[in-house]
């Protein structure tokens, strides 16, 4: 076996290891349809009091629509309190919040920047004032909320979960291949990860927005103690290590706005990738130890924060190694031939396998979630083929995140759509799909 064969074998091992590590996520898909539901039963019909928490930075264009959708919830209004943190705002976000009945807290801290610090600021204040909410639901300012969100969240909170995540749909799925890539991933995450996890009896993962946390957790942590670049996954990992189970409220639908340009997407996903590395560095050892104590949730979280990126990086290094070997041994060959044969072919081999696996996952998600995707059918099908490309674009982002210093930066939101407009667009999409 020569050196080239060794590199080829390494690529095969990497591909096989990737499939083995993530095989359970494909089995999740079957569990959704065929597996026994092991989620906790509803234990009471209590109507809990919820505090809705929004951290906003210069979001005057979109915050009003979110607050309107919250004020129109099919749930007793006296059991909903809205807290808006106007975090380092220089526009009219705070005033718009007050106009819509929110309790507004203005925060000005240019050193401790980010959603995690804003949440900690609010929760510490609420604990000091002995706020009477049973749980808190966290949204981003660009969200829209289905009218049954809190009602459904209440039902699942009464199952005994101390934290819950929701069904994350998108306001701008059909804008371009980037927004579609985000949107399809979040739909898949809701339906075939978190839904499957809860039905399987293991812990779900909080993802960015639309999640609920019990007052008990806030008291235990003395506020919000998660301040890494991805505070949501940090919270999820810590919950798994502590043996707490995060639930899933599939009937609680939140509509999220996705970045439109590749530059915005690159910066956001660079922060996520760096945040995953941070979480792995801080909690990886504890996750690994808990796996050997029988915690499947910790294995699931470990797969979430680390291996996929590392498989990609190792595969790239393998291809580079083959290329260097080719140009040093086969010096008579044209450089382009060596580059293609020793570098590009192995990379294409690995990428095509991953492309097909991602495509299958996306295809299943599109078929089952067709009626709730706000996008013309032809574009929906087109974006299904670009979905794996969007996901594979994480590879250079993951590599850049290893070396680049990354800080939290706000994403500009411009989709000023009300919940009524969102609902009408969905109804139009459903009607058009039925006609076709």
C-alpha positions in Angstrom: 0.0 0.0 0.0 1.6 3.3 -1.1 0.9 6.7 0.3 -1.9 7.5 -2.1 -3.7 4.4 -1.0 -3.3 5.5 2.6 -4.9 8.9 1.8 -7.7 7.1 -0.1 -8.3 4.8 2.8 -8.4 7.8 5.2 -11.1 9.4 3.1 -13.1 6.2 3.1 -12.7 5.9 6.9 -13.8 9.5 7.3 -16.9 9.0 5.2 -17.8 5.8 6.9 -17.3 7.4 10.4 -19.5 10.3 9.4 -22.3 8.0 8.3 -21.9 5.9 11.5 -21.9 8.9 13.8 -25.0 10.4 12.3 -26.9 7.2 11.4 -29.1 7.7 14.5 -30.4 11.0 13.0 -31.7 9.0 9.9 -33.3 6.5 12.4 -35.0 9.5 14.0 -36.9 10.0 10.7 -38.3 6.5 11.0 -39.1 7.0 14.7 -41.3 10.0 13.8 -43.6 7.7 11.7 -43.2 4.3 13.2 -41.7 4.6 16.8 -43.7 4.6 20.0 -44.2 8.0 21.5 -42.2 8.1 24.8 -42.9 11.8 25.6 -44.1 12.7 29.0 -47.9 12.7 29.4 -49.8 15.9 30.2 -50.1 16.0 34.0 -52.6 18.9 34.5 -54.8 21.5 32.8 -53.3 24.4 34.7 -53.2 27.8 32.8 -49.7 29.0 33.6 -48.5 32.6 33.6 -45.9 33.3 30.9 -43.5 36.1 30.6 -42.6 36.8 27.0 -39.0 38.1 26.7 -37.6 39.9 23.7 -34.1 41.3 23.4 -34.0 43.9 20.7 -31.3 46.2 19.3 -32.5 48.9 16.9 -35.5 46.8 15.7 -38.1 49.6 15.4 -39.1 48.3 11.9 -40.1 44.8 12.9 -40.8 44.8 16.7 -44.3 46.1 16.4 -45.5 43.2 14.2 -44.1 40.7 16.8 -45.8 42.4 19.7 -49.1 42.5 17.7 -48.9 38.8 17.2 -48.3 38.2 20.9 -51.1 40.5 21.9 -53.5 38.4 19.7 -52.7 35.1 21.4 -55.6 32.6 22.0 -54.7 32.6 25.7 -55.9 34.7 28.6 -54.2 38.1 28.3 -53.9 38.5 32.1 -51.6 35.5 32.0 -49.1 37.0 29.5 -46.6 39.7 30.4 -44.3 41.1 27.7 -40.8 42.2 28.6 -38.8 44.1 26.0 -35.1 44.7 26.6 -34.1 47.7 24.4 -30.4 46.7 24.3 -28.1 49.5 23.3 -30.7 51.0 21.1 -30.3 54.3 19.2 -33.7 54.2 17.5 -37.4 54.1 18.6 -37.5 50.4 19.6 -38.3 51.2 23.2 -41.1 53.6 22.3 -42.7 51.2 19.8 -42.6 48.6 22.6 -44.4 50.8 25.1 -47.0 51.6 22.4 -47.8 47.9 22.2 -48.1 47.4 25.9 -44.7 45.9 26.6 -42.8 46.4 29.9 -39.6 48.1 28.5 -36.2 47.9 30.1 -33.5 50.0 28.4 -30.0 48.6 28.7 -26.8 50.4 27.8 -23.7 48.3 28.1 -21.1 48.5 25.3 -18.7 46.0 26.9 -21.0 43.0 27.7 -22.7 42.7 24.3 -25.0 40.0 23.1 -28.4 38.4 23.7 -27.1 36.3 26.7 -26.0 39.3 28.7 -29.3 41.1 27.9 -31.3 38.1 29.1 -29.2 37.9 32.3 -29.8 41.6 32.9 -33.6 41.1 32.7 -33.8 37.8 34.7 -31.7 39.1 37.6 -34.1 42.1 37.8 -37.2 39.9 37.7 -35.7 37.6 40.4 -35.0 40.6 42.6 -38.5 41.9 42.1 -40.0 38.3 42.7 -41.8 38.3 39.4 -44.8 35.8 39.5 -44.5 34.2 36.1 -44.3 30.4 36.0 -42.1 30.4 32.8 -40.6 32.6 30.2 -40.7 32.4 26.4 -37.9 34.0 24.5 -38.3 35.5 21.1 -36.2 37.5 18.7 -37.5 40.9 17.5 -37.9 39.8 13.9 -40.2 36.9 14.8 -44.0 36.5 14.2 -46.0 34.1 16.4 -48.9 31.9 15.6 -52.0 32.7 17.7 -51.9 29.3 19.3 -48.2 29.5 20.3 -48.7 30.1 24.0 -51.7 27.8 24.3 -49.8 24.9 22.9 -46.7 25.8 24.9 -48.9 25.7 28.1 -50.1 22.1 27.2 -46.6 20.8 26.8 -45.2 22.8 29.8 -47.8 20.9 31.8 -46.1 17.6 30.8 -43.4 18.5 33.3 -40.6 19.8 31.1 -38.6 22.6 32.5 -37.6 23.9 29.1 -39.3 23.6 25.7 -38.5 24.4 22.1 -41.0 25.1 19.3 -41.7 24.6 15.6 -39.5 27.1 13.7 -40.9 28.2 10.3 -39.7 31.2 8.2 -41.0 34.5 7.0 -38.9 34.6 3.9 -38.3 31.0 2.7 -38.7 31.8 -1.0 -36.4 34.9 -1.2 -33.4 33.0 -2.5 -31.3 29.8 -2.0 -29.7 31.2 1.2 -33.0 31.9 3.0 -34.3 28.6 1.7 -31.3 26.8 3.0 -31.7 28.2 6.5 -35.5 27.6 6.5 -35.3 24.0 5.3 -32.7 23.2 8.0 -34.9 24.7 10.7 -38.0 22.8 9.5 -36.0 19.6 9.5 -34.6 20.4 12.9 -38.1 20.9 14.3 -39.8 17.9 12.6 -37.0 15.3 12.4 -34.7 16.2 15.3 -36.6 17.8 18.1 -39.9 16.1 17.4 -38.2 12.8 17.1 -36.1 13.4 20.2 -39.1 14.0 22.3 -41.0 11.0 20.9 -37.9 8.9 21.6 -37.7 10.2 25.2 -34.4 12.0 25.0 -33.7 15.7 25.3 -34.3 18.3 22.5 -32.1 21.2 21.7 -32.9 24.9 22.0 -32.4 26.7 18.7 -32.1 30.5 18.7 -35.7 31.6 19.3 -39.2 30.6 20.3 -38.2 28.6 23.4 -39.6 28.4 26.9 -37.8 28.1 30.3 -39.3 27.5 33.6 -38.9 30.0 36.5 -37.3 27.1 38.4 -34.3 27.0 35.9 -33.9 30.8 36.1 -33.8 30.6 39.9 -31.4 27.7 39.9 -29.0 29.5 37.6 -29.5 32.9 39.3 -30.4 34.5 35.9 -29.0 33.5 32.5 -25.5 32.2 32.9 -24.8 31.3 29.2 -22.7 33.9 27.5 -20.8 32.1 24.7 -21.4 33.0 21.1 -24.1 30.3 20.8 -25.9 30.7 24.1 -28.8 28.5 23.0 -26.7 25.4 22.3 -24.7 26.1 25.4 -27.9 26.0 27.4 -29.0 22.8 25.6 -25.6 21.1 26.3 -25.7 22.1 30.0 -29.2 20.8 30.4 -28.1 17.4 29.0 -25.2 17.2 31.3 -27.4 18.1 34.3 -29.8 15.3 33.3 -32.7 17.7 32.5 -34.9 16.9 29.4 -35.9 19.7 27.0 -39.3 19.1 25.4 -40.8 20.1 22.1 -44.0 21.9 21.5 -44.8 21.2 17.8 -48.1 23.2 17.8 -46.2 26.3 18.9 -45.2 27.9 15.6 -42.8 30.8 15.3 -41.9 32.5 12.0 -38.2 33.7 11.8 -36.5 36.0 9.3 -33.4 34.5 7.7 -30.3 36.4 6.3 -30.7 37.3 2.6 -27.1 37.9 1.5 -24.2 35.4 1.6 -22.1 38.0 3.5 -24.7 38.1 6.3 -25.0 34.4 6.2 -21.2 33.9 6.4 -20.9 36.2 9.4 -23.8 34.6 11.3 -22.7 31.0 10.6 -19.1 32.0 11.4 -20.3 33.1 14.8 -22.3 29.8 15.2 -19.3 27.7 14.2 -17.0 29.6 16.6 -19.6 29.3 19.3 -19.8 25.5 18.8 -16.0 25.3 19.2 -16.4 27.3 22.4 -19.1 25.1 23.8 -17.1 22.0 22.9 -14.0 23.4 24.7 -16.0 24.2 27.8 -18.4 21.2 28.0 -16.9 18.5 25.7 -15.2 16.6 28.5 -18.3 16.5 30.6 -20.4 15.4 27.7 -18.0 12.6 26.9 -18.0 11.4 30.5 -21.8 11.4 30.7 -22.0 9.3 27.6 -20.3 6.4 29.4 -22.8 6.8 32.2 -25.6 6.0 29.8 -26.7 9.5 28.6 -27.8 9.3 25.0 -28.7 13.0 25.2 -25.1 13.8 25.8 -24.0 11.7 22.8 -26.6 13.6 20.7 -25.3 17.0 21.9 -21.7 15.9 21.3 -22.6 15.0 17.7 -24.4 18.4 17.4 -21.4 20.6 18.4 -18.4 18.8 17.1 -17.8 15.9 14.7 -19.4 17.1 11.4 -17.1 20.1 11.2 -14.1 18.1 12.2 -14.8 15.4 9.6 -15.0 18.1 6.9 -11.7 19.7 8.1 -9.9 16.3 8.2 -11.2 15.4 4.8 -9.8 18.8 3.4 -6.5 18.1 5.1 -6.4 14.6 3.6 -7.0 16.1 0.1 -4.3 18.7 0.5 -1.9 15.9 1.7 -2.7 13.9 -1.5 -2.1 16.9 -3.6 1.3 17.6 -2.0 2.2 13.9 -2.4 1.2 14.1 -6.1 3.3 17.1 -7.0 6.4 15.8 -5.2 6.3 12.2 -6.5 4.8 12.7 -10.0 6.8 15.7 -10.9 6.5 15.0 -14.7 2.7 15.3 -14.6 1.1 18.7 -15.2 0.3 20.5 -12.0 -3.3 20.7 -12.9 -3.5 16.9 -13.4 -1.9 16.3 -10.0 -4.3 18.9 -8.4 -7.4 17.2 -10.0 -6.3 13.6 -9.4 -4.9 13.9 -5.9 -6.9 16.7 -4.4 -10.2 17.4 -6.3 -11.3 13.8 -7.0 -11.1 12.7 -3.3 -12.8 16.0 -2.3 -15.6 15.4 -4.9 -16.0 11.8 -3.7 -16.5 12.9 -0.1 -18.7 15.9 -1.0 -21.0 13.9 -3.3 -21.8 11.3 -0.6 -22.5 14.1 1.8 -24.5 16.0 -0.8 -26.8 12.9 -1.4 -27.3 12.3 2.3 -28.3 16.0 2.9 -30.5 16.0 -0.2 -32.4 12.9 1.0 -33.0 14.6 4.4 -34.1 17.8 2.7 -36.4 15.9 0.2 -38.2 14.1 3.1 -38.7 17.4 4.9 -40.0 19.2 1.9 -42.5 16.4 1.1 -43.9 16.2 4.6 -43.8 20.0 5.4 -45.0 21.1 1.9 -48.2 22.7 3.1 -46.5 25.0 5.7 -43.7 26.2 3.4 -44.4 29.7 2.1 -42.8 29.4 -1.3 -44.0 28.7 -4.9 -43.7 25.0 -5.7 -41.2 25.4 -8.5 -38.8 27.5 -6.4 -39.3 25.0 -3.5 -38.1 22.2 -5.7 -35.2 24.2 -7.1 -34.0 25.2 -3.6 -34.1 21.5 -2.6 -31.1 21.0 -4.9 -29.3 24.0 -3.5 -29.9 23.0 0.1 -26.9 20.6 0.2 -24.7 23.3 -1.3 -25.8 25.7 1.4 -25.0 23.1 4.1 -21.6 22.2 2.5 -20.7 25.9 2.5 -20.3 25.4 6.3 -16.9 23.7 5.5 -14.9 26.8 4.7 -16.8 28.6 7.5 -15.8 26.0 10.0 -12.2 26.2 8.9 -12.2 30.0 9.1 -13.8 29.9 12.6 -10.8 27.9 13.9 -8.5 30.9 13.3 -10.6 34.0 13.2 -11.6 36.1 16.2 -15.3 36.3 16.2 -17.6 38.7 18.1 -21.4 39.0 18.3 -22.8 41.4 15.7 -26.5 42.2 15.0 -28.2 41.1 11.8 -30.3 43.7 10.0 -34.0 42.7 9.7 -36.1 44.2 7.0 -39.1 41.8 6.4 -41.9 44.0 7.8 -44.7 41.5 7.6 -47.6 41.2 10.0 -48.9 37.9 11.3 -52.1 38.5 9.1 -50.0 38.9 6.0 -47.9 35.8 6.9 -51.1 33.7 7.4 -52.6 35.0 4.1 -49.4 34.0 2.2 -49.5 30.5 3.7 -53.2 30.2 2.7 -52.3 31.3 -0.9 -49.5 28.8 -1.1 -51.8 26.0 0.1 -54.5 26.9 -2.4 -52.0 27.1 -5.3 -50.5 23.7 -4.3 -54.0 22.2 -4.2 -54.8 23.6 -7.7 -51.6 22.2 -9.2 
